[in-house]
């Protein structure tokens, strides 16, 4: 089934349009419409995920020094306490000290965000980033 498309106009300053065109060309968009659709989708997902009861899926990517204190045990403890939100984990040994770990998460936005915040706040986590998305808007 072909989805109906609605056309609409957008007023924009010439310099802002030039910057937008450079950005979407760099990112590989074929046209402005697809880039604008993606921006709208991202905004809608961001807005919906602010509701703590909204079902979401996402990833938490983190880099940490596994030699820091009791970090590995704390991470494992948090992961076991949130086994319903964690679908899978991937662990990569970057070098002798550093690990990259990716958690695939699913559940209520509030619980997913709280888990990510708890992990990112642990001593030894050098960087962590939560990316939330949805399969439908």
N, C-alpha and C positions, 0 to 999 in steps of 0.2 A: 504494500500500500504506500503510495507516494504522499508524503506530508505536504500540506498546503503551506506556501511561503507568503508572508506579508512583507511588502516593501514599505520602508519609511525613510524620511530624510533626516539628516543630522547636520546641524550647523556647528562649525568648528573653526578656530583661528588657523590661518595658513601655516604658521610656524609649528603649532601643535600637530597639525596634519602631516607636515613633513617628518617630524620626529616619529609619529605613529607609523607612517609608511616605511621609514628606515627600520624600525623595530620589527614590523611584521615581515619585511623582506628578509631580514637577518634570521628570523625564526622559521622561515620557509612557507609562510602563508601564500596561497595563490591569489587571494583577494581580501579586501577589507571586510567583506561580509562575514567570512569564516572567522576572522580574528575577533570581530565584534561579538559574534555568537559565543566564542570561547570565553571572552571577558565576562559576558552576561552569565554564562553557566558557572564560572568560577565565583562570581559575586553571589549567585543564588545558593551555591553549595556552602559558601562561607556564612551566609546569613542563616541558613537552616541549621548548620552545625553549632550555632550559638545556643540553640535550644538544648539543654542538658538531657532531655528525654528523646531526642532525635536519634534514630539508628544510623550509624555511620560505619565506614570501613576506612582503614588508612594504614600508614606505616610510621614507625618511630625509628629513625636512623641515628645511631650514636657512635662516637669514638671515645674510647676510654683506656686508661692505663690499668691493666689488670693487677699490677703490683701495688696499687694504692690500697692500703689498709685491708679492710674486710669487704671490699667492693664486690668481688665476685659472689660471695655468699649473700650479700644484700640484694644484688640483682636477681639471683636465683630465688631468693625468698619472695621478692615482689612478684616475680613472674609466676611462681606457684600460687601465690595468693590471688592472682588475676588470670588463672587458667581459662576462665570463660571468655575473657576479652582477647586473649592471645591465640591466634590461629596457628602461627608458626614463627620460628626464629631462624635467622641465618647468622652464623658467627664466623668471622674471618680474622686470622692472625695477620695483622699488617706488618709488624716487626716484633722484636723481642719484648717490647713493653706494651705496645698498642694493639687494641682489638677494634674491629668495626662490627657492630651488631645491628641487625634490622629485625624489628618485630612487626609482624603483620597483625593488625588489631581490628576487632569488630565488636560493636556493642553500642550502648547508649553514649552519646557524645560526652556527657559529664564524666562518666567513669573512665572513658578512654583518655580524656584530657587530664583527669586527676592522676591516672597511672603514668602518663608521659611526664607530667610535672614532677611527680615523685622520683622518677628515674633520673630526669635531667638535673635534679637538685642534689643527687648523691655526690659526695666528694670523690673525685677521680674521673667523673664524666667530663670530658673536655669539650664536647659539643653534642647536642642532641636536637633533632628537628622532627616535629610531628607534622605529617601531611594527611589531612582528612579529605575524603571524597565520598561520593555516593554513587550508587549504580543507577539511580533515577532522581529526577528533580521533582 
